[in-house]
Every structure is written in structure tokens, then in C-alpha cells.
């Protein structure tokens, strides 16, 4: 049950990230599919991949001067990181 919860929560956060993904929408969709269908043991690595994608999205928005997109993506990224730490998929370092 806890594992299903973690998959569902990570998928929900990836859905939010996907809605703000711009040119990275396919990458986020693929990662979300992996989260929903892959082994639970991969969740930590997939969370890290999601944060890397979110970081790329933020940098892309900054390089275009799109502060609104950056703000939205940064908020999603922060929530994703907090979830990863609280779910013990990431360390606080």
C-alpha cells in the first residue's frame, strides 16, 4: 500500500511538471510512464531524473527570459524535492 501511495504521489507531481514542461513534455511523459509501470525500487532514481529535468526546464525558461514559466517550474521542482526527501527517496544534502 505504501509503495502504491509513493508511485501515485510521484506520478501526480510529474503530471504537474508535465503541464509546465514546454519542449521537455515528451521527456517528462516518458519518465511518468516509467514511474507508473516500473519497479518501485527505481523511484529514487526516477525522482532524481525528475529533478534534473525540472532544473533543465528552469534554465531554459531563464534563458528565454520567461519569469512566469520559471516561477511555476521552480515551485513544482521545490515540491518534488520536498516529496522526495519526506518519502526518503532523497537525502536532504
Backbone as XML, in Angstrom:
<?xml version="1.0"?>
<chain id="A" units="angstrom">
  <residue number="1" name="UNK">
    <atom name="N" x="0.821" y="-1.196" z="0.000"/>
    <atom name="CA" x="0.000" y="0.000" z="0.000"/>
    <atom name="C" x="0.870" y="1.267" z="0.000"/>
  </residue>
  <residue number="2" name="UNK">
    <atom name="N" x="1.879" y="1.310" z="0.850"/>
    <atom name="CA" x="2.744" y="2.481" z="0.908"/>
    <atom name="C" x="3.443" y="2.677" z="-0.432"/>
  </residue>
  <residue number="3" name="UNK">
    <atom name="N" x="3.858" y="1.602" z="-1.051"/>
    <atom name="CA" x="4.534" y="1.698" z="-2.337"/>
    <atom name="C" x="3.601" y="2.280" z="-3.396"/>
  </residue>
  <residue number="4" name="UNK">
    <atom name="N" x="2.342" y="1.842" z="-3.404"/>
    <atom name="CA" x="1.368" y="2.388" z="-4.355"/>
    <atom name="C" x="1.148" y="3.879" z="-4.111"/>
  </residue>
  <residue number="5" name="UNK">
    <atom name="N" x="1.135" y="4.264" z="-2.851"/>
    <atom name="CA" x="0.985" y="5.674" z="-2.497"/>
    <atom name="C" x="2.150" y="6.488" z="-3.043"/>
  </residue>
  <residue number="6" name="UNK">
    <atom name="N" x="3.372" y="5.994" z="-2.859"/>
    <atom name="CA" x="4.553" y="6.708" z="-3.342"/>
    <atom name="C" x="4.534" y="6.851" z="-4.859"/>
  </residue>
  <residue number="7" name="UNK">
    <atom name="N" x="4.162" y="5.776" z="-5.547"/>
    <atom name="CA" x="4.059" y="5.835" z="-7.012"/>
    <atom name="C" x="3.017" y="6.864" z="-7.418"/>
  </residue>
  <residue number="8" name="UNK">
    <atom name="N" x="1.863" y="6.849" z="-6.785"/>
    <atom name="CA" x="0.794" y="7.787" z="-7.108"/>
    <atom name="C" x="1.184" y="9.233" z="-6.843"/>
  </residue>
  <residue number="9" name="UNK">
    <atom name="N" x="1.836" y="9.471" z="-5.726"/>
    <atom name="CA" x="2.247" y="10.833" z="-5.383"/>
    <atom name="C" x="3.330" y="11.349" z="-6.325"/>
  </residue>
  <residue number="10" name="UNK">
    <atom name="N" x="4.290" y="10.497" z="-6.664"/>
    <atom name="CA" x="5.330" y="10.918" z="-7.604"/>
    <atom name="C" x="4.720" y="11.156" z="-8.979"/>
  </residue>
  <residue number="11" name="UNK">
    <atom name="N" x="3.808" y="10.299" z="-9.393"/>
    <atom name="CA" x="3.144" y="10.479" z="-10.681"/>
    <atom name="C" x="2.352" y="11.785" z="-10.720"/>
  </residue>
  <residue number="12" name="UNK">
    <atom name="N" x="1.687" y="12.124" z="-9.642"/>
    <atom name="CA" x="0.919" y="13.371" z="-9.579"/>
    <atom name="C" x="1.834" y="14.584" z="-9.708"/>
  </residue>
  <residue number="13" name="UNK">
    <atom name="N" x="2.982" y="14.519" z="-9.075"/>
    <atom name="CA" x="3.938" y="15.627" z="-9.183"/>
    <atom name="C" x="4.529" y="15.711" z="-10.587"/>
  </residue>
  <residue number="14" name="UNK">
    <atom name="N" x="4.740" y="14.566" z="-11.209"/>
    <atom name="CA" x="5.222" y="14.568" z="-12.585"/>
    <atom name="C" x="4.152" y="15.093" z="-13.548"/>
  </residue>
  <residue number="15" name="UNK">
    <atom name="N" x="2.899" y="14.837" z="-13.227"/>
    <atom name="CA" x="1.812" y="15.393" z="-14.041"/>
    <atom name="C" x="1.853" y="16.923" z="-13.999"/>
  </residue>
  <residue number="16" name="UNK">
    <atom name="N" x="2.080" y="17.471" z="-12.827"/>
    <atom name="CA" x="2.209" y="18.935" z="-12.703"/>
    <atom name="C" x="3.420" y="19.433" z="-13.479"/>
  </residue>
  <residue number="17" name="UNK">
    <atom name="N" x="4.532" y="18.711" z="-13.360"/>
    <atom name="CA" x="5.741" y="19.095" z="-14.088"/>
    <atom name="C" x="5.509" y="19.009" z="-15.595"/>
  </residue>
  <residue number="18" name="UNK">
    <atom name="N" x="4.790" y="17.982" z="-16.022"/>
    <atom name="CA" x="4.498" y="17.797" z="-17.440"/>
    <atom name="C" x="3.672" y="18.954" z="-17.990"/>
  </residue>
  <residue number="19" name="UNK">
    <atom name="N" x="2.777" y="19.493" z="-17.182"/>
    <atom name="CA" x="1.942" y="20.607" z="-17.640"/>
    <atom name="C" x="2.752" y="21.886" z="-17.848"/>
  </residue>
  <residue number="20" name="UNK">
    <atom name="N" x="3.943" y="21.947" z="-17.249"/>
    <atom name="CA" x="4.795" y="23.131" z="-17.368"/>
    <atom name="C" x="6.062" y="22.834" z="-18.158"/>
  </residue>
  <residue number="21" name="UNK">
    <atom name="N" x="6.090" y="21.690" z="-18.851"/>
    <atom name="CA" x="7.334" y="21.193" z="-19.419"/>
    <atom name="C" x="7.775" y="21.847" z="-20.717"/>
  </residue>
  <residue number="22" name="UNK">
    <atom name="N" x="6.880" y="22.446" z="-21.469"/>
    <atom name="CA" x="7.282" y="23.044" z="-22.735"/>
    <atom name="C" x="7.924" y="22.015" z="-23.649"/>
  </residue>
  <residue number="23" name="UNK">
    <atom name="N" x="9.145" y="22.283" z="-24.103"/>
    <atom name="CA" x="9.817" y="21.378" z="-25.044"/>
    <atom name="C" x="10.212" y="20.051" z="-24.409"/>
  </residue>
  <residue number="24" name="UNK">
    <atom name="N" x="10.164" y="19.966" z="-23.097"/>
    <atom name="CA" x="10.546" y="18.742" z="-22.389"/>
    <atom name="C" x="9.347" y="17.843" z="-22.070"/>
  </residue>
  <residue number="25" name="UNK">
    <atom name="N" x="8.196" y="18.140" z="-22.649"/>
    <atom name="CA" x="6.973" y="17.408" z="-22.315"/>
    <atom name="C" x="7.111" y="15.915" z="-22.598"/>
  </residue>
  <residue number="26" name="UNK">
    <atom name="N" x="7.761" y="15.549" z="-23.684"/>
    <atom name="CA" x="7.940" y="14.132" z="-24.005"/>
    <atom name="C" x="8.820" y="13.415" z="-22.996"/>
  </residue>
  <residue number="27" name="UNK">
    <atom name="N" x="9.868" y="14.092" z="-22.547"/>
    <atom name="CA" x="10.768" y="13.502" z="-21.545"/>
    <atom name="C" x="10.047" y="13.264" z="-20.227"/>
  </residue>
  <residue number="28" name="UNK">
    <atom name="N" x="9.244" y="14.234" z="-19.830"/>
    <atom name="CA" x="8.504" y="14.088" z="-18.568"/>
    <atom name="C" x="7.445" y="13.000" z="-18.705"/>
  </residue>
  <residue number="29" name="UNK">
    <atom name="N" x="6.777" y="12.937" z="-19.850"/>
    <atom name="CA" x="5.763" y="11.899" z="-20.073"/>
    <atom name="C" x="6.391" y="10.508" z="-20.014"/>
  </residue>
  <residue number="30" name="UNK">
    <atom name="N" x="7.560" y="10.360" z="-20.604"/>
    <atom name="CA" x="8.252" y="9.078" z="-20.582"/>
    <atom name="C" x="8.647" y="8.700" z="-19.155"/>
  </residue>
  <residue number="31" name="UNK">
    <atom name="N" x="9.154" y="9.661" z="-18.408"/>
    <atom name="CA" x="9.535" y="9.405" z="-17.023"/>
    <atom name="C" x="8.312" y="9.038" z="-16.188"/>
  </residue>
  <residue number="32" name="UNK">
    <atom name="N" x="7.225" y="9.722" z="-16.409"/>
    <atom name="CA" x="5.989" y="9.421" z="-15.669"/>
    <atom name="C" x="5.523" y="7.996" z="-15.970"/>
  </residue>
  <residue number="33" name="UNK">
    <atom name="N" x="5.610" y="7.598" z="-17.221"/>
    <atom name="CA" x="5.238" y="6.226" z="-17.598"/>
    <atom name="C" x="6.134" y="5.212" z="-16.875"/>
  </residue>
  <residue number="34" name="UNK">
    <atom name="N" x="7.431" y="5.509" z="-16.801"/>
    <atom name="CA" x="8.361" y="4.614" z="-16.102"/>
    <atom name="C" x="7.992" y="4.493" z="-14.622"/>
  </residue>
  <residue number="35" name="UNK">
    <atom name="N" x="7.637" y="5.622" z="-14.012"/>
    <atom name="CA" x="7.247" y="5.611" z="-12.599"/>
    <atom name="C" x="6.015" y="4.741" z="-12.400"/>
  </residue>
  <residue number="36" name="UNK">
    <atom name="N" x="5.042" y="4.880" z="-13.284"/>
    <atom name="CA" x="3.768" y="4.182" z="-13.121"/>
    <atom name="C" x="3.845" y="2.697" z="-13.461"/>
  </residue>
  <residue number="37" name="UNK">
    <atom name="N" x="4.803" y="2.291" z="-14.271"/>
    <atom name="CA" x="4.849" y="0.898" z="-14.716"/>
    <atom name="C" x="6.097" y="0.137" z="-14.267"/>
  </residue>
  <residue number="38" name="UNK">
    <atom name="N" x="7.092" y="0.839" z="-13.802"/>
    <atom name="CA" x="8.351" y="0.198" z="-13.430"/>
    <atom name="C" x="8.367" y="-0.284" z="-12.001"/>
  </residue>
  <residue number="39" name="UNK">
    <atom name="N" x="9.479" y="-0.872" z="-11.609"/>
    <atom name="CA" x="9.608" y="-1.364" z="-10.236"/>
    <atom name="C" x="9.717" y="-0.211" z="-9.235"/>
  </residue>
  <residue number="40" name="UNK">
    <atom name="N" x="9.173" y="-0.424" z="-8.073"/>
    <atom name="CA" x="9.205" y="0.582" z="-7.013"/>
    <atom name="C" x="10.639" y="0.888" z="-6.598"/>
  </residue>
  <residue number="41" name="UNK">
    <atom name="N" x="11.524" y="-0.058" z="-6.773"/>
    <atom name="CA" x="12.921" y="0.145" z="-6.406"/>
    <atom name="C" x="13.591" y="1.229" z="-7.242"/>
  </residue>
  <residue number="42" name="UNK">
    <atom name="N" x="12.956" y="1.632" z="-8.336"/>
    <atom name="CA" x="13.516" y="2.673" z="-9.204"/>
    <atom name="C" x="13.045" y="4.078" z="-8.840"/>
  </residue>
  <residue number="43" name="UNK">
    <atom name="N" x="12.165" y="4.198" z="-7.856"/>
    <atom name="CA" x="11.575" y="5.508" z="-7.546"/>
    <atom name="C" x="12.617" y="6.558" z="-7.155"/>
  </residue>
  <residue number="44" name="UNK">
    <atom name="N" x="13.619" y="6.187" z="-6.411"/>
    <atom name="CA" x="14.637" y="7.167" z="-6.012"/>
    <atom name="C" x="15.364" y="7.699" z="-7.242"/>
  </residue>
  <residue number="45" name="UNK">
    <atom name="N" x="15.778" y="6.812" z="-8.121"/>
    <atom name="CA" x="16.477" y="7.234" z="-9.339"/>
    <atom name="C" x="15.562" y="8.064" z="-10.236"/>
  </residue>
  <residue number="46" name="UNK">
    <atom name="N" x="14.309" y="7.692" z="-10.301"/>
    <atom name="CA" x="13.356" y="8.436" z="-11.133"/>
    <atom name="C" x="13.065" y="9.812" z="-10.543"/>
  </residue>
  <residue number="47" name="UNK">
    <atom name="N" x="13.079" y="9.911" z="-9.231"/>
    <atom name="CA" x="12.900" y="11.217" z="-8.588"/>
    <atom name="C" x="14.081" y="12.129" z="-8.923"/>
  </residue>
  <residue number="48" name="UNK">
    <atom name="N" x="15.269" y="11.577" z="-8.892"/>
    <atom name="CA" x="16.457" y="12.355" z="-9.267"/>
    <atom name="C" x="16.359" y="12.792" z="-10.728"/>
  </residue>
  <residue number="49" name="UNK">
    <atom name="N" x="15.947" y="11.893" z="-11.604"/>
    <atom name="CA" x="15.769" y="12.247" z="-13.022"/>
    <atom name="C" x="14.750" y="13.369" z="-13.181"/>
  </residue>
  <residue number="50" name="UNK">
    <atom name="N" x="13.681" y="13.317" z="-12.404"/>
    <atom name="CA" x="12.653" y="14.362" z="-12.476"/>
    <atom name="C" x="13.228" y="15.709" z="-12.053"/>
  </residue>
  <residue number="51" name="UNK">
    <atom name="N" x="14.053" y="15.701" z="-11.022"/>
    <atom name="CA" x="14.674" y="16.950" z="-10.572"/>
    <atom name="C" x="15.660" y="17.494" z="-11.600"/>
  </residue>
  <residue number="52" name="UNK">
    <atom name="N" x="16.367" y="16.617" z="-12.269"/>
    <atom name="CA" x="17.288" y="17.047" z="-13.327"/>
    <atom name="C" x="16.492" y="17.676" z="-14.475"/>
  </residue>
  <residue number="53" name="UNK">
    <atom name="N" x="15.394" y="17.037" z="-14.857"/>
    <atom name="CA" x="14.542" y="17.607" z="-15.908"/>
    <atom name="C" x="13.969" y="18.956" z="-15.484"/>
  </residue>
  <residue number="54" name="UNK">
    <atom name="N" x="13.508" y="19.045" z="-14.245"/>
    <atom name="CA" x="12.953" y="20.305" z="-13.760"/>
    <atom name="C" x="14.010" y="21.407" z="-13.776"/>
  </residue>
  <residue number="55" name="UNK">
    <atom name="N" x="15.229" y="21.057" z="-13.414"/>
    <atom name="CA" x="16.328" y="22.014" z="-13.450"/>
    <atom name="C" x="16.580" y="22.500" z="-14.878"/>
  </residue>
  <residue number="56" name="UNK">
    <atom name="N" x="16.589" y="21.574" z="-15.824"/>
    <atom name="CA" x="16.773" y="21.947" z="-17.228"/>
    <atom name="C" x="15.653" y="22.876" z="-17.702"/>
  </residue>
  <residue number="57" name="UNK">
    <atom name="N" x="14.439" y="22.558" z="-17.286"/>
    <atom name="CA" x="13.295" y="23.388" z="-17.672"/>
    <atom name="C" x="13.444" y="24.799" z="-17.111"/>
  </residue>
  <residue number="58" name="UNK">
    <atom name="N" x="13.856" y="24.897" z="-15.864"/>
    <atom name="CA" x="14.042" y="26.210" z="-15.239"/>
    <atom name="C" x="15.117" y="27.017" z="-15.969"/>
  </residue>
  <residue number="59" name="UNK">
    <atom name="N" x="16.235" y="26.377" z="-16.283"/>
    <atom name="CA" x="17.300" y="27.074" z="-17.007"/>
    <atom name="C" x="16.840" y="27.511" z="-18.391"/>
  </residue>
  <residue number="60" name="UNK">
    <atom name="N" x="16.067" y="26.654" z="-19.063"/>
    <atom name="CA" x="15.538" y="27.030" z="-20.375"/>
    <atom name="C" x="14.631" y="28.254" z="-20.273"/>
  </residue>
  <residue number="61" name="UNK">
    <atom name="N" x="13.796" y="28.278" z="-19.261"/>
    <atom name="CA" x="12.897" y="29.421" z="-19.067"/>
    <atom name="C" x="13.679" y="30.686" z="-18.774"/>
  </residue>
  <residue number="62" name="UNK">
    <atom name="N" x="14.693" y="30.568" z="-17.934"/>
    <atom name="CA" x="15.532" y="31.732" z="-17.629"/>
    <atom name="C" x="16.248" y="32.244" z="-18.874"/>
  </residue>
  <residue number="63" name="UNK">
    <atom name="N" x="16.752" y="31.328" z="-19.683"/>
    <atom name="CA" x="17.480" y="31.750" z="-20.889"/>
    <atom name="C" x="16.561" y="32.447" z="-21.886"/>
  </residue>
  <residue number="64" name="UNK">
    <atom name="N" x="15.264" y="32.122" z="-21.842"/>
    <atom name="CA" x="14.286" y="32.798" z="-22.709"/>
    <atom name="C" x="13.732" y="34.068" z="-22.059"/>
  </residue>
  <residue number="65" name="UNK">
    <atom name="N" x="14.077" y="34.293" z="-20.806"/>
    <atom name="CA" x="13.561" y="35.452" z="-20.089"/>
    <atom name="C" x="12.113" y="35.289" z="-19.661"/>
  </residue>
  <residue number="66" name="UNK">
    <atom name="N" x="11.661" y="34.046" z="-19.541"/>
    <atom name="CA" x="10.268" y="33.764" z="-19.186"/>
    <atom name="C" x="10.165" y="33.545" z="-17.671"/>
  </residue>
  <residue number="67" name="UNK">
    <atom name="N" x="10.019" y="34.643" z="-16.945"/>
    <atom name="CA" x="9.991" y="34.585" z="-15.483"/>
    <atom name="C" x="8.757" y="33.853" z="-14.954"/>
  </residue>
  <residue number="68" name="UNK">
    <atom name="N" x="7.636" y="33.969" z="-15.649"/>
    <atom name="CA" x="6.405" y="33.305" z="-15.197"/>
    <atom name="C" x="6.575" y="31.788" z="-15.257"/>
  </residue>
  <residue number="69" name="UNK">
    <atom name="N" x="7.096" y="31.294" z="-16.383"/>
    <atom name="CA" x="7.322" y="29.851" z="-16.517"/>
    <atom name="C" x="8.349" y="29.385" z="-15.491"/>
  </residue>
  <residue number="70" name="UNK">
    <atom name="N" x="9.416" y="30.157" z="-15.315"/>
    <atom name="CA" x="10.442" y="29.797" z="-14.337"/>
    <atom name="C" x="9.847" y="29.687" z="-12.943"/>
  </residue>
  <residue number="71" name="UNK">
    <atom name="N" x="9.050" y="30.657" z="-12.547"/>
    <atom name="CA" x="8.443" y="30.658" z="-11.220"/>
    <atom name="C" x="7.581" y="29.414" z="-11.014"/>
  </residue>
  <residue number="72" name="UNK">
    <atom name="N" x="6.784" y="29.076" z="-12.025"/>
    <atom name="CA" x="5.904" y="27.904" z="-11.952"/>
    <atom name="C" x="6.736" y="26.621" z="-11.864"/>
  </residue>
  <residue number="73" name="UNK">
    <atom name="N" x="7.739" y="26.499" z="-12.709"/>
    <atom name="CA" x="8.584" y="25.306" z="-12.729"/>
    <atom name="C" x="9.391" y="25.173" z="-11.438"/>
  </residue>
  <residue number="74" name="UNK">
    <atom name="N" x="9.880" y="26.272" z="-10.919"/>
    <atom name="CA" x="10.659" y="26.239" z="-9.679"/>
    <atom name="C" x="9.794" y="25.788" z="-8.506"/>
  </residue>
  <residue number="75" name="UNK">
    <atom name="N" x="8.552" y="26.223" z="-8.468"/>
    <atom name="CA" x="7.640" y="25.806" z="-7.398"/>
    <atom name="C" x="7.358" y="24.300" z="-7.477"/>
  </residue>
  <residue number="76" name="UNK">
    <atom name="N" x="7.151" y="23.811" z="-8.677"/>
    <atom name="CA" x="6.919" y="22.372" z="-8.864"/>
    <atom name="C" x="8.169" y="21.593" z="-8.463"/>
  </residue>
  <residue number="77" name="UNK">
    <atom name="N" x="9.325" y="22.087" z="-8.853"/>
    <atom name="CA" x="10.591" y="21.440" z="-8.523"/>
    <atom name="C" x="10.801" y="21.390" z="-7.014"/>
  </residue>
  <residue number="78" name="UNK">
    <atom name="N" x="10.512" y="22.478" z="-6.329"/>
    <atom name="CA" x="10.669" y="22.514" z="-4.875"/>
    <atom name="C" x="9.743" y="21.497" z="-4.203"/>
  </residue>
  <residue number="79" name="UNK">
    <atom name="N" x="8.509" y="21.398" z="-4.684"/>
    <atom name="CA" x="7.559" y="20.430" z="-4.142"/>
    <atom name="C" x="8.030" y="19.002" z="-4.417"/>
  </residue>
  <residue number="80" name="UNK">
    <atom name="N" x="8.550" y="18.780" z="-5.604"/>
    <atom name="CA" x="9.064" y="17.467" z="-5.972"/>
    <atom name="C" x="10.230" y="17.066" z="-5.061"/>
  </residue>
  <residue number="81" name="UNK">
    <atom name="N" x="11.133" y="18.000" z="-4.819"/>
    <atom name="CA" x="12.274" y="17.722" z="-3.940"/>
    <atom name="C" x="11.813" y="17.444" z="-2.508"/>
  </residue>
  <residue number="82" name="UNK">
    <atom name="N" x="10.889" y="18.255" z="-2.004"/>
    <atom name="CA" x="10.373" y="18.052" z="-0.653"/>
    <atom name="C" x="9.712" y="16.684" z="-0.536"/>
  </residue>
  <residue number="83" name="UNK">
    <atom name="N" x="8.927" y="16.314" z="-1.533"/>
    <atom name="CA" x="8.313" y="14.987" z="-1.526"/>
    <atom name="C" x="9.385" y="13.903" z="-1.477"/>
  </residue>
  <residue number="84" name="UNK">
    <atom name="N" x="10.420" y="14.036" z="-2.313"/>
    <atom name="CA" x="11.492" y="13.045" z="-2.341"/>
    <atom name="C" x="12.183" y="12.896" z="-1.005"/>
  </residue>
  <residue number="85" name="UNK">
    <atom name="N" x="12.427" y="14.006" z="-0.336"/>
    <atom name="CA" x="13.078" y="13.964" z="0.978"/>
    <atom name="C" x="12.147" y="13.337" z="2.011"/>
  </residue>
  <residue number="86" name="UNK">
    <atom name="N" x="10.894" y="13.785" z="2.048"/>
    <atom name="CA" x="9.943" y="13.259" z="3.037"/>
    <atom name="C" x="9.648" y="11.772" z="2.827"/>
  </residue>
  <residue number="87" name="UNK">
    <atom name="N" x="9.666" y="11.326" z="1.567"/>
    <atom name="CA" x="9.427" y="9.924" z="1.253"/>
    <atom name="C" x="10.690" y="9.076" z="1.383"/>
  </residue>
  <residue number="88" name="UNK">
    <atom name="N" x="11.784" y="9.735" z="1.767"/>
    <atom name="CA" x="13.088" y="9.088" z="1.927"/>
    <atom name="C" x="13.603" y="8.486" z="0.621"/>
  </residue>
  <residue number="89" name="UNK">
    <atom name="N" x="13.228" y="9.148" z="-0.480"/>
    <atom name="CA" x="13.762" y="8.773" z="-1.783"/>
    <atom name="C" x="15.026" y="9.581" z="-2.075"/>
  </residue>
  <residue number="90" name="UNK">
    <atom name="N" x="15.183" y="10.701" z="-1.363"/>
    <atom name="CA" x="16.339" y="11.597" z="-1.495"/>
    <atom name="C" x="16.853" y="11.913" z="-0.105"/>
  </residue>
  <residue number="91" name="UNK">
    <atom name="N" x="18.101" y="12.334" z="-0.040"/>
    <atom name="CA" x="18.641" y="12.831" z="1.223"/>
    <atom name="C" x="18.509" y="14.353" z="1.231"/>
  </residue>
  <residue number="92" name="UNK">
    <atom name="N" x="18.636" y="14.959" z="2.385"/>
    <atom name="CA" x="18.484" y="16.411" z="2.494"/>
    <atom name="C" x="19.702" y="17.177" z="2.032"/>
  </residue>
  <residue number="93" name="UNK">
    <atom name="N" x="20.774" y="16.512" z="1.739"/>
    <atom name="CA" x="22.018" y="17.197" z="1.322"/>
    <atom name="C" x="21.812" y="18.034" z="0.098"/>
  </residue>
</chain>
